[in-house]
Amino acid sequence: MFEREGRNLMTLTDTTAIPRPTIPPGVPVQLLEAAPSLWRVVDRSGRVIGHLQALAKGGAVGYRARRFHAASRAFLDLGDFWSLSDALDCLRFAR
């Protein structure tokens, strides 16, 4: 869970769609829309490495990195991040 200026983003229920984030230069992934404010993160070989969920409150946007866990047939939250780069790095390097 992360907080910024006393606001907890984990409790958000805002259903407003957040535009697709811009991937930083040099990061070898693509984002494919899965739902409003939710994208599949695909690596260079076309393999889905996880999901990126945008969380917004007011003017702030954070990102949740998620990965499907086959054994439990559920998505696991890997972490919440204020930086898109950090969320993508989590998915890329926590394999």
C-alpha positions as CSV (number, residue, x, y, z in Angstrom):
1,M,0.0,0.0,0.0
2,F,1.3,3.4,-0.7
3,E,0.3,6.9,0.3
4,R,0.9,10.3,-1.1
5,E,-0.1,13.5,0.7
6,G,-2.2,11.4,3.1
7,R,-4.2,9.8,0.4
8,N,-4.4,6.0,0.2
9,L,-4.7,4.8,-3.4
10,M,-5.6,1.2,-2.5
11,T,-9.1,2.2,-1.5
12,L,-10.0,3.8,-4.9
13,T,-13.2,3.0,-6.6
14,D,-13.0,5.6,-9.3
15,T,-14.1,3.9,-12.6
16,T,-12.9,6.7,-14.8
17,A,-10.8,5.3,-17.6
18,I,-7.2,6.5,-17.5
19,P,-5.5,7.0,-20.8
20,R,-2.8,4.5,-21.9
21,P,0.5,5.4,-20.2
22,T,3.5,6.3,-22.4
23,I,6.2,3.6,-22.1
24,P,9.6,5.2,-21.3
25,P,12.2,5.0,-24.1
26,G,14.3,1.8,-24.1
27,V,11.8,-0.3,-22.1
28,P,11.2,-3.4,-24.4
29,V,7.5,-3.9,-23.6
30,Q,4.1,-3.1,-25.2
31,L,0.8,-2.3,-23.4
32,L,-2.4,-4.0,-24.8
33,E,-5.7,-2.8,-23.4
34,A,-7.4,-5.4,-21.3
35,A,-10.1,-3.2,-19.7
36,P,-10.6,0.4,-18.7
37,S,-7.4,1.5,-16.8
38,L,-5.9,-2.1,-17.2
39,W,-3.3,-3.2,-19.7
40,R,-1.5,-6.5,-20.5
41,V,2.2,-6.0,-20.4
42,V,3.8,-7.9,-23.3
43,D,7.6,-8.5,-23.7
44,R,9.6,-8.4,-27.0
45,S,8.8,-12.0,-27.7
46,G,5.0,-11.5,-27.4
47,R,4.7,-13.2,-24.0
48,V,2.4,-11.6,-21.5
49,I,4.5,-10.9,-18.4
50,G,1.8,-9.3,-16.3
51,H,-0.8,-6.6,-16.0
52,L,-0.6,-2.9,-15.2
53,Q,-3.5,-1.3,-13.4
54,A,-3.8,2.4,-13.2
55,L,-5.2,3.9,-9.9
56,A,-6.2,7.5,-9.7
57,K,-7.3,9.9,-7.0
58,G,-7.8,13.5,-7.8
59,G,-4.8,14.5,-10.0
60,A,-2.5,11.7,-8.9
61,V,-2.0,8.4,-10.8
62,G,-0.3,5.3,-9.4
63,Y,0.2,1.9,-10.9
64,R,-0.3,-1.6,-9.6
65,A,1.8,-4.5,-11.1
66,R,-0.1,-7.8,-11.2
67,R,0.8,-11.3,-12.4
68,F,-1.3,-14.4,-12.9
69,H,-0.4,-17.3,-10.6
70,A,-1.5,-20.5,-12.4
71,A,-1.4,-22.7,-9.3
72,S,-3.9,-20.6,-7.4
73,R,-5.7,-19.5,-10.6
74,A,-5.7,-15.9,-9.4
75,F,-3.9,-12.6,-10.0
76,L,-1.3,-11.6,-7.4
77,D,-0.4,-8.0,-6.7
78,L,3.3,-7.5,-7.0
79,G,3.3,-3.9,-5.8
80,D,1.9,-0.4,-6.1
81,F,4.1,2.3,-7.6
82,W,3.9,6.0,-8.2
83,S,6.3,5.6,-11.2
84,L,5.3,3.8,-14.4
85,S,9.0,2.8,-14.9
86,D,9.1,1.2,-11.5
87,A,5.9,-0.8,-12.1
88,L,7.2,-2.0,-15.5
89,D,10.6,-2.9,-14.0
90,C,8.8,-4.9,-11.3
91,L,7.1,-7.0,-14.0
92,R,10.2,-7.3,-16.2
93,F,12.6,-8.4,-13.5
94,A,10.5,-10.3,-11.0
95,R,10.0,-13.4,-13.1
